[in-house]
Amino acid sequence: MTAISILLDKISNRYDNRRNDQTHSHPLYSVDKVFPLLHPPSPAMAEASRIFQTTPMSSLSHSLSLRKPCFQTISLPRTSPTIIRCTISTSSSDTAKAASATPQPIPWGCDVDSLDNAAALQKWLTDSGLPPQKMDIQKVDIGERGLVAVNNIRKGEKLLFVPPSLVISANSEWSFPEAGEVLKRYDVPDWPLIATYLISEASLMKSSRWSNYISALPRQPYSLLYWTRAELDRYLEASQIRERAIERINNVTGTYNDLRARIFSKHPNLFPEEVFNMETFRWSFGILFSRMVRLPSLDGRVALVPWADMLNHSCDVETFLDYDKSTKGVVFTTDRPYQPGEQVFISYGRKSNGELLLSYGFVPRQGTNPRDSVELPLSLKRSDKCYEQKVEALKKHGLSASQCFPLQVTGWPLELMAYAYLAVSPPNMIGKFEEMAAAASNKSTTNKDIRIPELEEQAFQYILDSCESSISKYTKFLQASGSMDLDITSPKQLNRKVFLKQLAVDLCNSEQRILFRAQYILRRRLRDMKRGELKALRLFDSVTKFFK
């Protein structure tokens, strides 16, 4: 037997002995306290990246600076090859050493498209209080596995009704209460707390009350957490999502290293490294990013909702998970009818294709996501005579000399235009730098719709130059992707590399499409301005000749 198998056997035996002396009802971690039935529900499909990045992390290391998107649904590709586990690279020596080692396989979960554990999951949920459902877990074209209607479903009908007792949250009861109490003493935030809880329960295998649920989770989630640094650099070199992916990987790695240094190493009997390691944390955070939901009507708590998390995303669907006070369960209300055999969808939020790849590991088909956007990088020129003054004005409002702003097919935010005005402002406008910087910040409540006619043409040209610079990067990648040497040594590696490359090509095509649209609008605007200036000049010349 392997060391981890022996350890898991010991843990299971220890749990079985303890279970004879304790019941699963622990007043401190009662699920009823997690879901007080006091407030009316409000919509909340979790945005995994935003939840993690905005969770208070003050109790963790100050080095874990979590990035919030500068501004502000999921189906996997129809053909999904086998995913092979890979390592990640970071800057720290400990992490680099761990990343270079051969990753150990996760001893729980199943293949991402497996239905082997679906029947057991559904039976366990039913036995545990889930009411009869009008949906079934089946293999589907979009999303590998999904919930498919087995009866007629009407538009406006409420489905699911998952009771609070079947929801995993930060207050869920631990099979080892001592472990949960230690983490709470250290004020560990909800995300790393639930990630640790999931590993703890998964390591107990059949002894955990959640074993049927965990057995049905993917052994390796679709997640950028499993992309190597070389893969991110190679396939996402043109997209700003690359930077966010690297930052997310470093945040997860840093969170694990911090927990290990501050807590796990001091309580090795509760958190043995054979179970609580970088590989299992990569798995648990991959599960959370792709399945966690936020329920703001219940104090904004985040949770895993078994059964509901089998629903796949559609960009055409607006419905979301919610907590229903009258039925005391997590539900969603359909926004269209479904016939037996049709897959039922839900919205994972108004996310761009890049954000969907970042959290869920897939890219919708080009042109199908009305919320798609691309981050356009803008920077002040160091040769600018007022560079220092502009940087100082930006810093006062939480901005820097280099910023990213979202472009959509329908246009761009007012903040971007304000930043462009500041970037092209001459020295004689130094008195307005503060106003422009404030309007460029999404945190400011000041008037953002500022208009400076004398700078408008320069501002549009500045944005156009940035667009064309980004377009050239996408064009270079897409042209090279056709002949890209995949450097493969086995069929399984080929499947993985082809899959990642296809995701990257799909993302780049969708983001470049938005940039092309912005380029067209900007060129037309500049052309019209120049025509207007030429017309005015001709009119002036005519008047002059008349008086002569």
C-alpha positions, -999 to 999 in steps of 0.1 A, spaced: 0 0 0 11 36 -6 18 60 22 -13 79 14 -35 48 14 -21 37 48 -28 72 61 -63 73 48 -70 39 64 -57 52 97 -79 83 94 -109 62 85 -104 39 115 -99 68 138 -131 84 125 -151 51 129 -139 49 165 -148 85 172 -182 83 155 -193 58 181 -189 85 207 -203 115 188 -233 123 167 -232 144 135 -252 171 153 -229 197 167 -245 229 179 -216 252 170 -216 241 133 -253 235 128 -264 241 92 -295 258 105 -272 286 117 -257 290 83 -291 295 66 -312 316 90 -347 318 75 -350 355 83 -345 374 51 -361 373 16 -339 358 -11 -320 377 -37 -303 364 -69 -268 351 -67 -249 329 -91 -214 330 -77 -186 345 -97 -158 323 -85 -130 347 -92 -147 377 -76 -157 357 -45 -121 345 -39 -105 378 -47 -128 398 -25 -128 375 5 -111 392 35 -76 378 37 -62 399 65 -55 369 86 -33 354 59 1 366 48 2 402 36 20 390 5 -13 376 -8 -25 407 -26 -57 395 -43 -65 413 -76 -100 426 -82 -111 429 -118 -107 465 -130 -144 466 -140 -171 447 -148 -222 320 -186 -208 276 -188 -206 249 -211 -175 230 -220 -166 223 -255 -186 196 -273 -155 175 -278 -133 172 -247 -102 150 -248 -89 134 -217 -73 159 -193 -38 149 -180 -27 163 -146 0 189 -148 20 210 -124 22 248 -121 52 271 -117 57 300 -93 85 322 -82 91 308 -47 117 280 -43 94 258 -22 66 261 -48 90 255 -77 103 224 -60 67 211 -55 57 220 -91 87 201 -105 78 169 -87 55 143 -102 20 152 -89 2 124 -70 -32 114 -83 -62 125 -62 -76 93 -47 -112 104 -48 -137 118 -74 -143 105 -109 -136 113 -146 -152 146 -156 -176 128 -179 -183 98 -158 -218 87 -148 -206 58 -126 -215 76 -94 -245 96 -106 -271 71 -95 -255 68 -60 -254 106 -57 -291 109 -66 -301 81 -42 -281 96 -14 -296 131 -20 -331 116 -21 -326 97 11 -311 128 27 -342 150 20 -340 161 -17 -376 161 -30 -384 142 -63 -368 160 -93 -379 166 -128 -343 163 -140 -317 135 -142 -279 135 -145 -269 124 -180 -241 128 -205 -248 158 -226 -233 175 -257 -226 208 -238 -208 203 -205 -199 165 -204 -225 159 -177 -256 179 -170 -292 179 -157 -317 168 -183 -355 171 -181 -373 138 -176 -407 155 -175 -422 186 -191 -410 217 -174 -430 250 -177 -416 284 -180 -415 301 -146 -414 268 -127 -393 265 -96 -369 235 -96 -343 219 -73 -354 227 -37 -321 216 -22 -325 218 16 -299 236 38 -288 203 53 -274 193 19 -254 225 14 -217 227 22 -207 261 38 -181 275 61 -203 265 91 -208 229 80 -201 203 106 -167 186 104 -162 149 108 -132 160 128 -146 190 148 -111 197 162 -98 206 128 -126 230 121 -122 246 155 -85 252 149 -92 269 115 -118 291 131 -95 301 159 -71 314 133 -100 333 115 -94 316 82 -117 331 56 -145 312 40 -128 302 8 -97 285 22 -118 272 51 -142 254 27 -113 242 6 -97 226 36 -131 212 47 -136 195 13 -102 179 15 -108 167 50 -141 151 42 -128 137 9 -99 120 27 -124 100 48 -137 83 17 -169 63 26 -167 74 62 -178 110 53 -214 119 50 -205 137 18 -188 107 2 -214 102 -25 -212 138 -35 -174 139 -35 -172 107 -55 -193 124 -82 -170 154 -84 -144 155 -112 -110 141 -101 -94 169 -121 -117 200 -127 -114 220 -158 -94 249 -145 -65 271 -154 -50 261 -121 -38 230 -139 -21 249 -167 17 251 -164 34 285 -166 49 275 -200 14 267 -213 0 300 -200 29 319 -216 25 300 -249 -12 298 -254 -24 330 -237 4 353 -246 -19 377 -265 -47 378 -238 -48 398 -205 -64 367 -190 -29 352 -188 -19 377 -161 -50 370 -141 -45 333 -144 -9 336 -132 -21 358 -103 -48 333 -94 -24 304 -94 0 323 -72 -28 333 -48 -39 297 -44 -3 285 -40 4 314 -15 -28 306 4 -18 269 8 18 279 18 4 303 44 -20 278 59 8 252 60 32 275 77 8 290 102 -16 261 110 -9 228 93 27 225 105 16 232 141 -12 206 140 3 177 119 -21 152 136 -51 171 123 -36 182 89 -11 156 78 9 167 47 1 134 29 -35 147 27 -33 185 29 -8 193 2 -5 215 -29 -21 189 -52 -52 184 -31 -56 222 -26 -53 227 -63 -81 202 -67 -103 217 -39 -99 253 -52 -106 241 -88 -139 227 -74 -147 259 -56 -140 282 -85 -162 262 -108 -191 253 -84 -193 277 -55 -224 299 -53 -230 331 -33 -264 335 -15 -265 372 -5 -300 370 9 -284 347 35 -258 372 47 -239 367 14 -227 333 24 -208 311 -2 -216 275 -5 -214 243 -25 -249 230 -35 -249 194 -45 -271 185 -75 -276 222 -84 -239 223 -93 -245 198 -121 -264 225 -141 -244 238 -170 -243 274 -182 -259 289 -213 -253 325 -224 -289 326 -235 -303 319 -200 -309 346 -174 -321 324 -145 -299 318 -114 -298 300 -81 -316 316 -52 -328 307 -17 -366 304 -15 -379 313 20 -413 296 15 -399 262 5 -367 266 26 -345 254 -2 -321 265 -29 -341 268 -62 -340 284 -96 -369 296 -117 -369 286 -153 -371 313 -180 -382 289 -207 -400 256 -211 -381 223 -214 -393 190 -230 -382 156 -218 -347 149 -230 -336 185 -232 -307 198 -211 -317 224 -185 -294 254 -182 -286 281 -158 -266 314 -159 -233 315 -141 -232 352 -143 -226 380 -168 -190 370 -176 -167 375 -206 -153 345 -224 -120 351 -207 -136 351 -172 -154 318 -181 -121 302 -191 -104 315 -160 -130 301 -136 -146 272 -155 -121 261 -181 -142 266 -212 -149 292 -239 -184 297 -254 -187 296 -292 -177 329 -308 -206 354 -310 -229 336 -286 -219 355 -254 -236 390 -254 -216 398 -223 -182 391 -239 -155 417 -235 -117 420 -238 -94 439 -215 -76 467 -233 -42 477 -217 -35 514 -217 -3 531 -204 11 566 -199 41 574 -220 73 578 -199 84 605 -224 54 626 -213 66 659 -198 39 655 -171 44 618 -165 51 622 -128 21 645 -122 -3 622 -140 9 591 -121 5 610 -88 -31 620 -98 -39 584 -108 -25 570 -75 -48 592 -55 -77 573 -70 -63 538 -69 -50 537 -104 -15 533 -119 4 543 -150 -8 511 -167 -45 501 -166 -68 477 -183 -103 486 -193 -130 464 -208 -141 467 -244 -174 452 -256 -188 450 -291 -213 477 -281 -186 501 -268 -164 510 -239 -168 525 -204 -166 562 -196 -136 555 -174 -116 545 -204 -123 577 -222 -113 597 -191 -80 578 -188 -74 586 -225 -80 623 -220 -55 623 -191 -29 604 -212 -29 629 -240 -34 661 -219 -7 688 -225 11 705 -196 -12 736 -198 -41 713 -185 -23 702 -154 -51 718 -133 -75 692 -147 -54 661 -141 -71 654 -108 -106 656 -124 -96 632 -152 -80 607 -129 -111 607 -106 -134 601 -136 -111 572 -148 -116 554 -115 -145 530 -111 -144 536 -74 -151 573 -77 -187 587 -77 -176 618 -95 -190 628 -129 -174 604 -154 -190 618 -186 -164 645 -190 -160 660 -225 -129 679 -236 -135 687 -273 -100 699 -280 -85 666 -268 -111 643 -283 -93 635 -316 -60 628 -298 -78 606 -272 -95 585 -299 -62 581 -317 -46 570 -284 -72 543 -279 -70 533 -315 -32 528 -312 -37 506 -282 -63 486 -300 -41 480 -330 -12 470 -308 -33 444 -291 -48 432 -325 -12 426 -338 -5 403 -308 -36 383 -314 -29 381 -352 7 369 -345 -5 342 -321 -34 330 -344 -11 328 -374 15 308 -355 -10 285 -339 -16 267 -372 20 255 -373 27 255 -336 50 226 -325 32 209 -297 63 189 -286 43 158 -277 57 124 -266 24 105 -260 -12 103 -274 -25 115 -240 -3 145 -240 -14 152 -276 -50 152 -265 -42 177 -237 -21 200 -258 -46 201 -286 -74 208 -261 -56 237 -245 -45 251 -278 -81 250 -291 -93 268 -260 -67 295 -265 -76 299 -302 -113 302 -294 -106 328 -267 -82 348 -290 -107 348 -319 -135 361 -296 -114 388 -281 -98 399 -314 -133 402 -328 -142 428 -302 -110 447 -309 -117 447 -346 -151 462 -339 -136 489 -317 -110 496 -343 -137 501 -370 -157 525 -347 -126 546 -338 -114 549 -374 -148 560 -386 -151 585 -357 -116 599 -366 -124 600 -403 -157 619 -396 -138 644 -374 -112 651 -400 -139 655 -427 -156 680 -404 -124 699 -400 -118 699 -437 -153 710 -444 -149 739 -419 -116 749 -435 -131 749 -470 -160 771 -457 -135 795 -442 -116 797 -474 -148 804 -494 -158 832 -470 -123 847 -473 -124 846 -511 -159 862 -511 -147 892 -490 -116 895 -512 
